[in-house]
């Protein structure tokens, strides 16, 4: 179940919506002004490796390749 990011074409509000089906995406509306003229934005994602609450990116790991795993 992806969370999509949208931008309202009427008021410029940016918001997220959990979409269970393609129909949910088509029925998205702006929470600020109620407009259905919304556009899905490109968004980034994050993924984690291993445990300990650290994603391992941003510093050299024990493997010496900078990803912190291995």
C-alpha positions as CSV (number, residue, x, y, z in Angstrom):
1,X,0.0,0.0,0.0
2,X,1.9,3.0,-1.2
3,X,1.8,6.5,0.3
4,X,1.7,9.0,-2.6
5,X,2.5,12.7,-2.4
6,X,0.2,15.1,-4.1
7,X,0.1,18.8,-4.9
8,X,-3.1,20.8,-5.3
9,X,-3.1,22.7,-8.6
10,X,-5.5,25.3,-7.1
11,X,-3.9,26.3,-3.8
12,X,-0.5,24.6,-4.0
13,X,-1.0,22.5,-0.8
14,X,1.3,19.4,-0.7
15,X,-0.1,16.4,1.1
16,X,0.3,12.6,1.4
17,X,-2.4,10.0,0.8
18,X,-2.4,6.2,1.5
19,X,-3.8,4.6,-1.6
20,X,-5.2,1.1,-1.3
21,X,-6.2,1.0,-5.0
22,X,-5.9,3.0,-8.2
23,X,-9.4,4.4,-7.4
24,X,-8.2,5.9,-4.2
25,X,-5.5,7.8,-6.2
26,X,-8.1,9.1,-8.7
27,X,-10.4,10.3,-5.8
28,X,-7.7,12.2,-4.0
29,X,-8.6,15.8,-3.1
30,X,-6.9,18.6,-1.3
31,X,-7.3,18.7,2.4
32,X,-7.0,22.5,2.5
33,X,-9.4,23.7,-0.3
34,X,-11.2,20.4,-1.3
35,X,-10.2,20.7,-4.9
36,X,-9.9,17.5,-6.9
37,X,-7.4,19.1,-9.2
38,X,-4.4,17.4,-7.6
39,X,-1.3,16.1,-9.2
40,X,0.9,13.2,-7.9
41,X,4.4,14.4,-7.2
42,X,7.6,12.5,-7.5
43,X,8.8,11.4,-4.1
44,X,11.8,9.8,-2.5
45,X,11.9,6.6,-0.4
46,X,14.1,5.2,2.3
47,X,15.1,1.7,3.0
48,X,16.9,0.2,5.9
49,X,19.3,-2.6,6.3
50,X,19.8,-4.7,9.4
51,X,18.9,-3.8,12.9
52,X,20.0,-1.3,15.5
53,X,17.9,1.6,14.2
54,X,20.6,2.8,11.8
55,X,20.3,2.8,8.0
56,X,24.1,2.7,7.7
57,X,24.4,5.4,5.0
58,X,26.5,8.4,5.6
59,X,29.6,6.8,7.2
60,X,32.0,4.1,6.4
61,X,30.9,0.7,7.6
62,X,33.1,-2.2,8.6
63,X,33.3,-3.4,5.0
64,X,35.0,-0.1,4.0
65,X,32.5,0.5,1.1
66,X,30.6,3.3,2.9
67,X,27.3,1.6,3.3
68,X,27.7,0.2,6.8
69,X,26.6,-3.3,6.1
70,X,29.2,-6.1,6.0
